[in-house]
């Protein structure tokens, strides 16, 4: 078998060089040469990548479409984010800020899975004693889970072939290295090659693998972008490290819906599931206060009620501030312009601060009408009713557009005791839920008139 040959490829132009250099000799880019492996024996001419067998071609009608079997992780919220459970041979990448709870939730999951299936926890950042101390502190079952401290990917895969675990955790992928490369662990080449070996092993053996990934200062997963393309599922842990709530969001899932959200509460015994997140996010003040309104957002496959707060104050600067937490700042500027043009309410001399309570990030346009309602309430210093729900998309011409899953949002509001709901006319049901008055609007002017009725 021919010996593998190391080359250095430019990530900008693709040129290869036998030695590393700070600048690419072809395109002139700096710090773009990355170590790669090239097999010494070249494939026969015209048959590059040929495996020795004819490709099996079928029509779509001939392909079997049986549902992929899943098994539970013993955590309802984690199963929800994964699309209903864990799939054999799948590779899940989970990222988040330091101390957010990545290792905690995976240790809890593996300790519970180990009761039924063989499981292996591989740590490259901590010792076996540290992992055992955390398990004891969290009162987790410890007699079945196997723990291994190793950073060489060849040794990890060799051990996994002997142990044959059904689920394996690699904590973290940035500490793993392959002996075929000379670069340090955590580099682009090391992360890419180590992940490729793990993905290949998972597909061949049917072992489900969790990879823990570090994040950059901007909050994105560290390492090469190709890492996210190689895995089947990408999960992000969100929330403040000193806060109580943790949000687990799926941004990629080959076996389920994306933008699914799992809610957990951090306790002294680890992460606990929050099965009714609306009740957590609606812990409001006893009395109605200006600048606060409740909206119904749609996360994955379920509605969730969250509180939107606004603070509008006179600006003493030439350019008033527009600050948002949990919403798009550019969309806020656009909605304030619509409010001025079609609602007759100027804010060009006001600082506007927007916050979604609980650290939730609302990515859909159903928050438009609620955001405007909170701004008007704070600007006029008039509180809105605590039993009022508002949602709807606002267009540039002042029209109120319907949003998906309006019926489910209204049912969730009625379940939590809301009495009035201002919604787009396209979302008005033929039969309103019991105890809920529906106010259907088509224009921004109608919505503003209905706010303080």
N, C-alpha and C positions, 0 to 999 in steps of 0.2 A: 504494500500500500504506500503510495507516495506521501512524503512528508508535507504537512501543511506549511504554506509560505505566508509570512506576514507582509502586508502592504499597508500603505497609508493613503486613504482616499479623501479627496476634498468634498465636503458637504455642499459646496456651492456649485461647482462645475463638474464634479464626478471624476476628475483626473486622479490617477494613482501614481505613487512615488515609492521607491524602495526604502527611503529614510524619512523620518519626520523632520519638518521644518516649520518655522513660525509663519511663513507666508507661502501661499500656493504659487508655484512657478508659472502656472498657466493663466489663471484669472486674477491673481494678485491679492486675493482675500487673505486676511490675517486670522490665525488661530482656527482654521477650518479643517486641518488634516486630522483624520480619525483612523485609529488602527483597525484593520480588518484582516480576515483570514481568507486566503485563496488556496484551494487545493493545488498541489503540485502537478497532478496529472490532468491535462486538459481533455475534455470530452471529444469524441470523434467529430470531424468537421460536418456541419449540417445537422448534428444530432445533439445539440446542447441541452442538458437537463433531461435526456431520455432515460427512463427507468428500466427499459428492457421489456415493457409490456405495452400493448396497444391501449390507448385511452378508451374508457367505457363511456359511450355517449348514449343518452336516453332523452326522450321527450319529457316535458314537464308532467304530462299525464301518466307516464310510466314510473315516475319517481314516487317512492313510498312517502306518505305524509303522516305517518303515525306520530302521535304526540310524544314529545321528549319526556321520558320518565324523570321525576324529581323526587327528592327526599327532603324532609324538613330539617331546619337548623335548630329546632326547639325555640326559636324566637319568631313570633308572629310578624313583628315589624321588619325584621331582616328578611324573612320569607317574602313579604310584600314587595320590598325593594328589588329582590332578586327575580321577581316575576312569578312567585308561587312556590319557591323552594330552590334547592341547589341541584344542578344538573351534573351527572357523571362526566368527567373529563373536561369540565369548564374551568377557565382561569379567570379569577376575579381580582382586580386591582383596586385597592382601597387607599385613599389618600386623605390627608388632613393636617392641620397645624399640630405642632408638638404638644402633647398633653391633652389632646381633644378626646381620646378614648379609643384609638384604633386597636392597640394591643389588648386593651381591656375587653372589648366586645368580641374579639377573635378568641381570646383565652376562654371567655365564658361559653362561646359557641362550641369550641372544640371539646371542652370538658363535658358538655351535655351530649355531643355527638358520640364521644368515646364510649358512652354507656351502651350503644348499639353497634357501632362500627369501629374498626381500628382507625386511629387518628395519630398524626405526628405533628408536633409543634417544633419548628426549626427557628432558632433565634441566633442572629448574628450580632446583636447589640447588647444582649444581657446574658448573664450566666444562668445555669439551671437553678441555682439557689434563689436568684431574684424572681424567676418565674414561679417557683414553688411558693415563695413568700407571698407573692401577689395572689395566688390561688387560695392560700390559707386565709388571707385577709378578706377575700371576697366570699369565703365559705363555699368554695366550689368542690365538686367531687374530684379527687386527685388520684384514685387508684387505677384508672384505666388509661389516661392520657400519657403518651410517651413524649419526652422532651429531648431535644438534641441541640447542642451548641456547635455550629459549624458555619464556615463562610465559603468553603470551596464547593462549587456547584457539582463537580464530578463526584465528590464524596457524598454529597446530599442525595444525588440521584442513585448512587450505588446502594446507599442505606435504604432508600425508599423501595428499590426493587426487592430487597430482602424482606422488609417489614410489610410491604403491600398495603399502605394505608388507603382508606377510602377518601379521606380529607387530609390535606396537608397545608400548613401555614408557613410562609417564608417571611420573617420579620427581621430586617426589611431587605428589599431587592437591591438597595444601594450599598449594602455591606457584602454582597455576594460577588465572587470573582471566579473566572475560569482560568485554568493553568495554561490554556492555549494562547492567552494574550499577556503581554508584559506590562500593560498600563495598570494604574492603581485602581482598587475597587471604588465604585461610584462614578467612574468615568463613563462617557457615552458608549464606548465600545464594550466595556465590561457589562454594563446594565443590559445592553441590547443582546449580546451573545448569551448571557446567563438566562435572561427571560426567554430567549428562543429555545434553549435546551429544556427549560421547564415546561414550556407550552408543548413541545414535541413529546416529552414524557407524559404529560397529562392526556394528550390525545391517544397515545399508544396504550397506556395502562388503564384509562378510565378514572384516574384519580382527580378529584376536584381540588384545585389549589387556590389559596388566598395569598396574594402578594401585597405586602404593605409598602407604600411608596411615600417618600418624603415630598414636601412641597416647597416651592420657592417663596420669596418675599411677596410676590404678586398673588400667591395662592394657587398657582398652577402646579401640576405634578412635575417634580424635578426629573432630569434625564431626557433622553431623546423622545421626540414626539411619536416616533414609531412604536414606542412601548404601549401606548394606548390603542394603537391599531392592532397589535398582536394579540391582546387579551380579548376575552368574550364580554366582560362586564367591567365598567369603571364606576366606582362609588366614591362620593366625596362626603367627608364628615364636616358639617358646618356648625357654627355656634361659638360662643365665647368660652375660653378655657376656664374662666372663673365664674361662668354662669351655670345654671341648673339644667337647661335644656340642650340636647344635642339633636341635630337633624342629619339624617343619612339620605343623600340624594343620589339617584342613578342618572348618570349622564350618557351612558352607553350600555346597551343590554341586547345581546343577540338572541336571548331567550325570553324576552318580555318587553314591557313598555318602558320607555325612558321617562325622565322627569318624575318618576315615582318617589315618594317621600316617606321615610320612616322617622318616627319621633321617639326619642328616648330621654329619660330623666337620669342625671348623674346623682348617685347616692353613695353612702359609705360602703355599700355592698355591691358596687358596680353599676352598670347601666340597666335601668328598668324600662320596660315598654310603656308607652303612653298610648293606650288604645283609643282614647277620645281626646285628640289634641285640641279640638275647638274649645272644650271646657277649660283647658290650661291657658290658651291664648286670650280667653275672654274674662280673665280675672281683672275686672275694671273697678274704678272708684265707685264708692257708694252713691255719690251724687253726680249728676250730669255736669260735665265740664266742657267749655268751648274747645273746638278743635279736635274732637274725637268722634269717630264713626266706625261702625262695624261693616265689613264687606265679606263676601263669600268668594274665596278663591278655589281654584280646582287644581289639585296636586295629584297627578298620576291617574288613579282610579277612584278618588274620593274627594268630596268637598271639604273645605276647612274654613271655619270662621275666624278671622283675624281682625284686630283693631288697628285702624290707621289714624295716626295723630299728626296734627299740623300746628305749627307755631308761626304766626305772621306778625312781624314787628316792624316799626318804622326804621328804614335804613339811613345810616349816616355816611354812606360811601357813595361814590359816583356810580359804581356797579353793584346793585343789590345782590346779596348772596342767595344761591339756590342750592340747598343741601338736602340730599336724600339718603336714607338708610333703609335698604330693602326694596327700593324702587329705582327705576331708570331716571337719572338726572336729566337727560336730554328730553325725555317724555314730559317731565314736570315743566320745563321751559315751554314746550309746545302747548300743554294744556292751559298754562297761565295766559298765553296769547289768545287761545280760543275763549277763555273766560272773559277776557277784556273785550274782544271783538263781538262776541255773540251774547255775552251776559251783562256787558256794561259795567264790569267790576275791574278796575285797574289795580295792578300790583307792581307797577314799574318803580315805585319808590318804597317798596317793602321787601324786607328779608323774609324768605320763605324756607322753613325747615320742615321736612317730612320724615316720619319714622313709622316703621311697621313693628308693632310690639312683639316681643318674643324672639327677635332675630330672624324672622322668616324673610326669605327673598321671594317677592312676588314678581314673576316673569311674564304674566299674561296681561292683556289690555283690559280685563274686566275691572281693574282697579281704578280706571280713569274717573268714573263718576264719583266714587267714594273719595278719591283724592281731592276733587274739586269741592265736594261737600265739606270736607274737613278744613280746607283753606277758607271757605266762606264763613264757616262757623267761628274760626279763630279771628278772622279779619273783623267781623261784626261783633265779636265777643258774645255770641249767643249760642248756648249749648243745644245740641240736638238730642232728641229723645233717646234714652238708653235701649229702648225696644225697637229701634229703627235699623233696618238693613238696607244697604245701597250697593249696587253693582251695575256695570254696563260700560261699554266702550264708547268713547266720545270722538267723533270725526272732526276734521278741520272746519267743516261748514256748520258745526253745531248740532249735528244729528246724533241721536243715541242709537247705537247699533247693538244687536243681540250678541250674546256670547254663548259658547257651547255649554251643554249640561245645565241649563237654567232650572229645570224641574228639580234636579237633585240638590241644587244649592238652596232652593226655597224649602224643600223638605228638611234639610239640615237646620235651617233657620227656625222653622216651626218647632222642631224637636227641642231647641234650646230656648223656647219661650218668646220669640220675637213676634211683635204684633203688627208692624207695618214694614213694607218692603217697596222701595222705589227701584223699578227694573225697566229694561227696554221693553217696548211693546211686543217685540218678537219673542220675548221670553215669558210673556204673561200666560199662565196656564188657563185652560178652559174651566178648571175647577180648582180654586185656591185651597191649599192645605188648611185644615181646621185651625181657626183662631188667628190666621194671618191675612191682613188686608193688603191686597196687591195694588200698587199705583203704577200703571203702565205709562211710560212717557216716550215721545219720539223726538223731542227737541230739548236742548239745554235749558231754554227758558221755562218749559214746563217742569223740569226737574227742580230748578231753583225755587219756583213757586211752591212746590210740594214739600220742600225741606222743613219749613217752619210752620206748617199747618197745625 
